[in-house]
Amino acid sequence: MKIRIKDNSIRFRLTQSEVLELGKSGIISSFTEFVDRPFIYAIEKTKEATLSAVFIENKIVMRMPEAMVKELVSTDIVGFDGQAGLVKLLVEKDFVCIDNTMEDQSDNYPNPNLKC
């Protein structure tokens, strides 16, 4: 799982196996290990009706409605957006990059813009 934070927006990008795990268990998380403590980011399936997020201590948790999770898992929909106060939220499938990258993309979704 990748996150991009810019000003008042947070974007979570999920690989194929992460989307499946979110659908199966209802939660996925990852972390960056800093010297004194980890920075944790997670997505949790909820009963809420809209996408939301909280930041507590060193953890960002995106709360994703069950219906959105189900649709992300079972359809070709790319993602969902929402708002938490002033913060714009986005959860989306992670596609293979068009340009060359050193990053492992073996679990990313095929990019629909790539022509074979």
N, C-alpha and C positions, 0 to 999 in steps of 0.2 A: 504494500500500500504506500502510495506517495501522497504527500500533502504539499500544496503551494499556498503560501500566505503572502498576501500583498495588501498593505493598508487594511481596509475593512472588508476583505474577502478571504474565504478559506475554500480551497478546492481539494477534495479527496479523489484520488484516481485508483481504481481497483483492477487487479488482474483477474483472469478467468477463475482461478482457484479461490481467490478471496471472495468473489461474488458468490460462488457456490458455498463456501464456508459460512458466509453471512446468512444465506438462505437456510442452511442446515442448522447452525448453532445459535443464530441470532446475534452474534457478536464477533467482531474481528478487531485486533489491535496490533500496534507496533510501537517501537520506541527508538529514541536516539539517546545513547549513553553519554551524558555529560560527566564531568569530573565529580561533582557533588551529588547528583541524582539524575534519573532518566527523565526525558521529556516524552510523555506517552500520548499517543493519538489513537482514537478508537471510533468505531461505528457500532451502535447498538440498535437493534430492532425494538420498536415501541408500539404501544397502543394509541399513541398520539396521532392526530390527523395531519400534522404538517411537519416538515423537516425543521429541526431545531438543533441548537448546540449549547454546550456549557463548557466553561473553563474553570476548573477547580484545582488549586495547587499547581501541579506540573502536568495536568492532563486535560486534553481537549476531547470531549465526547460529542460526536454527531449522533443525534437521535433521529432514526429513520423509520417512518411508519411502515407497518407490516405490509400494507398494500404496495408501497413503493418497492420494498425489498422483493416481494413476490414478482412484480413486474420486471424488475432489473434482472432477476434470475431467469425468468421464463420467456422473455421477449427480446427483440432487437433494440429496444429503447436504449439510448446512450446514457442518460442520466436524469437527475432531478435537481432543481434548485429551490432555494428558500431564503429566509431572512431570520436572523436572531438579533433583535434590536437593530443596531446600525450595521451589523455584520452580514454580508451576503454569503450564502452557503451554496456549494455545488458538490454533488457526488456523481461521478461518471466512470464508465468503463475506460480502462487504459488501453489505447491502441498502439500497435507497432509504429514507431517513428518512420517517417518517409525519408528523412536524411540519415546519414550514417551516425551511429552512436556506439559507444563502448559498453553501454548498459545491457544487461541480460534482459531480453524481451521475449524469451521463449514462452512465457505464460500470458503475454498480452493478447488482446483481441486482434484479429486481422484488421488491418487498416482498409476501410472501404475506398479510400482514395488511391490505393496502389493498383496499378494496372499490370497484369501479367502478360 
